[in-house]
Amino acid sequence: MTNKKAAMKATVQPLNVEVPQDRKAVLAEALRRRILSMELAPGAVVDELALCDEFGLSRPPVRELLRQIAAEGYIELETNRAPRVAAMNHESLHSFFVAAPLIYIATTQLAATYASEAEIDVLKGIQASFRRAIEERDVENRVLYNDAFHLEIGKMAHNEYLLPSLRRLLIDHTRLGKIFYRHPTTDDMQRDLETACVQHDQMIQAIERRDPQAAGQLVREHFELSRRRMAEYAAPQGLDVPIQL
C-alpha cells in the first residue's frame, strides 16, 4: 500500500498556474491599439472586469498589464479610482508641441548614425505598408503605420534615454492623427499625406547614406506638415457670413 501511494505521488505533476504569455500579449496589444485608434477615448474608464472576461484572464495578470501600459503612458492609475485612458488636455498638448521636434530630430539624426542595414530594411517594409494605406485612403492603418515608422526610427537610434520619451510622444501624435486626418479624406489632406509619404522615403535615403543633418531637417519639415494640419483642425477659419444691421 505504501509503495502504491508513493507511485501515485510520483506521477502527480504540479499545476502550472502561470498565465500563457500569448494571451497576456494579445491583451496588451489590443489595449494599445484601442487607445491609439481612439476606440477608447482619452479619459475613458478601462473596465478591468470586462477585460478579464474578454481575454480569459484573472485579475492579477490584468492588473499587472495595466501597470505596464500605465508606465508606457497609455493609461493613468490613481489610488481608489478606476484606471483611465491617458488624458489629452491643453497642458499636455502644449508639452507635446514643445517636445516633439526635439525628440523627432534627435532620434532621426542618431538613426542616421547608428542604424544597421537590417534595421533599414525593416523601416522600408513599414513604409511600404504606410504608402499602401495612403493609396487606399485607410485612415486607421495610415495613422498606425506612421506611428510604427517613427517608433522604428527611435529603435534605430539605439538610445535608451530617448526611446521612452519617443514612445510617450507617439501615443498622443497617433491619437491626434486619428482626429485631424478624419474620414473621408479631402483632396488637400490627401496631398499632405502624399507629401508625408515622400518625406518618409527621403528620410530613409538620408539614413541610408549616413547623413544626420539632412535626416534632421527632413523630419523637422515632416513634423511641421503635421503641426499645421493639427493647428487648422484646432482653430479652423471662421465662416464669412455677412452681417446685416
N, C-alpha and C positions, 0 to 999 in steps of 0.2 A: 504493500500500500504506500509506504514511504517512497519507494522508487517510482511509483506511478505519479505521485504528486510532484516529485522532482522533475519528472519528464514533462509534465504539463506546464510547470513554471518555465522550463527551458524553452518551450515553444511559444509562450506568450511574448509578444513584441510590444514595446512601449508605444503609446499612441502619439502620433505626430500632431501637435497642437498648433504648429506654425501655419499661418495663412499663406496659401500659394502666392508667390511673388507676382505671377502674371495677373491675378485678379486685383491685387493692390495697384499694380502698374496701370491696368486698364482704368481703374477709378481715378488715379492721379491724372492721367492723360485726358479723360473725359471732363474732369473738373476744369483743368486748364483751358481746354477748347471751349467749353461752355462760357467761361468768363471772357475769353478773348473775343468770341463771336457775339458777345452781349446777350446770349440766351439767358445768362444770369447777369442782371443789370448791376451797375455799381450801387453798393449799399444794400443789395438784396440779401435776405437771410439764407444761409446754407443749411438745409434741412438734414441734420445728421442721421436721424432715424430713417428717412426716405432713402438716403444713400446706402445704409446698411441693407435695407430690403432690396433695392435695385441691383446691388452688386454681390449680394450673398455674403456679406461680411459682418462680423460682430463689431461692437462699438470701439473696443480698444484699437484695432488697426485703422479704423476710420478716423479716430481722433489723432492717431499718430500721423496719418497722411495730411490731416487738416493743419497740424502744427508744421509739417514740412512745407506745404504750399503757402502757409502764412509767412514763413521765413523767406520765401521767394518773392513775396509781395502781392500774391493773388487775393488773399483774404485777410481780414483783421480779426484777431481774437482778443476778447476782453473778459475779465473775471465776471462770472454770473450773468453773462449775456451770450446769446446765440452767435455763432460765427457769421460774419457778413462779408460779402464781396468788397474788395478794396474800393473806397470811395473815389470819385473824381470831382473835385471842387475847385474854386478859384485859386486857392493856395497851392494845391498840388499841380494844377495846370501851369501856374506861373513858374514853379520849380522845374517842371518838365521843359518849358521853352528855354529856360536859362541853361539847364544842364545838357540838353540833347545835342547841340552842336559840339560841345566839348567832348562828350563821350563818343559820339559817332566818328569825329575826326581822329581822335586818339586811337581808337580800335582799328580803324581802316588803315591808318598810317603804319601801325605796328604789324597789321596783317601783311602789308606790302613788304615788310622787312623780314618777317619770320615764317610766312606760310609755306607749307610743303606742296609739292606737285599734286599729291593725293588729295590734300585738302582743297586745292583749287578745283580739282575735278568734281568734288562733292558740291562746291559752290556753283559750278556750271550746271550741274543737274538740278539744283534748286531753282536756278534762273530759268531753265527750260520750262519748269512747271509754272513759274510765275508768268512767263511770256504766254503760255497756253491759256492760263486763267484770264489774262487781259484780252486775248483774242476772242475768247468765249464769253467775255463780259460776266465772268463768275465772281461776284462781289466777295463772297466769303473766302474762297481759295486764294484770290489775289492778295487779300489782306494777310492771310495766314502765311502764304509763301513769301511775302515781303518781310514779315517777321522772321521767318526761317532764314532768309538771305542775310539779314543783318546780324542775326544771332550766330550764324556760321562764321561770318567775318570776325565777330567777337572771339570765337573759339580759336580762330587762326591767329589772333593777336598774341595768344599764349601769355596772358597777363591775369593772374588770379585776383588782382585788386580791381581791375576794370570790368571783368566779366559779370560779377554780381550786380554792379550798377547798370550795366547794359541790359541785363535780364529784366530788372525792375522798370527801366525806361521803356522797353519794348512792350510791356503789358499795357501801358497807357497809350503808346503810339498805335498799337494794334486796335485797341478799343476806339480810339479817336478815328482811325481809318475806317472802321466799320460804320461809324456815324456819318462822316462827311463824304465818303465815296458811296453814296446811297444808290439804291436801285430804283428805277432804271438809270443807267449811266447817260449823262448828257454828252453832246459832241465835244464840248470843251473839256469835260472831265476825261473823256476817252483820249483826247490829245495829250493831256497832262500825264495820263497813265502810260501812254506810248513813249513820252519823253522820259519818264521814270525808268521804263524798261531799257531804253538806250543808255541811260546813265548807269544802270546796273552793269550792262555789258562793258562800258568804258571803265568802271571800277575794277572789274575782273581783269581787264587788259593792263591797267596800271599796276595791279597787284602782281600779275604775271611777269611784268618787266621790272619789278622791284623799284617802283617809283613812288615813294611815300608822299612826296609833295603833290604830285598830280592826283593821287588817290584821295588825299585830304581835301583838295579843292573840289573834286568831283562830288564827294559826299556832302560837302558844305552846300553846293548848288542843289543837290538832291534833296536835302532837308528843307531848303528854302522853298522848293516847289510844294512840299507838304505843308510847311508853315503858312504859306499864302493861302492854300486851299482851306486849311483849318480856320484861319482868320476870316475868310469870306463866309464860311459857314456860321461862325460865332457872331459876326457882325455884318449881316447882308446889307446890300444897298436898299435904302427905303424906296417905296413906290412914288413915282412922280404923279401925285394926284392934285389937280387944280383945285384951289380953294376959292369959292365964290362967297363974297360977303353981301 
